Amino acid sequence: MTRSSARSTLPAPLRGDHTTTDVCTSEDALTSAGTRIPAAELRARRVAREAGRWRTFAAERTRMRPGTLDAKALDACAFSVHHGASSFAVPSKLVGTSRHQPLLRSLALDPDTSWLALDLGARGDHLVVSRGGRVLGRVQPKHLGWVRPLVPFGLTVHLARVTGTDASGQGRGYRLGCNVAFGHVGKALGRLDETMTGPGGDGAGSGALRLVVSNGVTETTRDRIGILVRPEYEAITGDAEDVVLWRTAEGVARASVPHAARHSPTGIEWGYGGSGPADLALSVLLALVGERAANALYQRFKHEVVARVPETGGVLRAADVRAWVERQAA
């Protein structure tokens, strides 16, 4: 039982879709210098730049040795260019597949599963890859450090190949494995950069919003002390009490504090004023400052902080939240 080679064409979501400003709209494009350069070459250059950025990003978040990272970046760059990916993609393989052989076997027998989009979600300290609610395996621990922070910014995962052979064709006496490709890595890195620095590179990105109150008016500023909504990856370096807000692969809002259900029994939310954000505000304050302050301040916290959290989520430092509560009593 073998799958077709992973050299098959990538699906539209991973191929160059010719809609971004750095991918030309025809086979050739005029550069600023007036030289005609094929679109494929322009894309290859961009993927190579993204590979360098990924190498730097991953080096700070993994225990892989420099030589291993260099080889991985080069291999992934070649993989992305060869398959015509619209953004830098990283091939990998899953671990923990031995418990999920029936699903892997069904995928191996299906000729229409090349580059199938898979689901990625958290389960304890692991990231699990699944299809239709059925688990295929886990992301390798050495990749968790760079994969996890990019999930809220558009990183995807796709089936590349089910590995394993069986001469008898009966599915006995061997174990199937699963190769995958993390897609849109380059674009996710770009979105993360914008969150941290803003599109203009001025440090005022949506994920770096400082919220303060002056004479009853909410302001956005970089110069005054307020609550900084930090990018999700900063949870790695923060305090254990910091509140991490993220979305599952299905877009469901999640928080690292228990849900205090008062207005929204179906769950929390952020980014606007409503029942879901009200419950999140209450949940955050109950976890960090106690019931009395939480009950008194959660609606204000909802309007001034929770309603302005970016769609993708972020990190609320526990120290910032407590300082905000203290300022309300001043």
Secondary structure, 3 states (H helix, E strand, C coil): CCCCCCCCCCCCCCECCCCCCCCCCCCEEECCCCCEEEHHHHHHHHHHHHHHHHHHHHHCCCCCCHHHHHHHHHHHHHHHHHCCECCCCEEEECECHHHHHHHHHHHHHCCCCCCCEEEEEEECCEEEEEECCEEEEECCHHHHHHHHHHHHHCCEEEEEEEECCCCCCCCCCCCCEEEEEEECHHHHHHHHHHHHHCCCCCCCCHHHCEEEEECCEEEECCCCCCEEEECHHHHHCCCCCCEEEEECCCCCEEECCCCCCCCCCCCCCCCCCCHHHHHHHHHHHHHHCCHHHHHHHHHHHHHHCHHHCCCCCEEECHHHHHHHHHHHHC
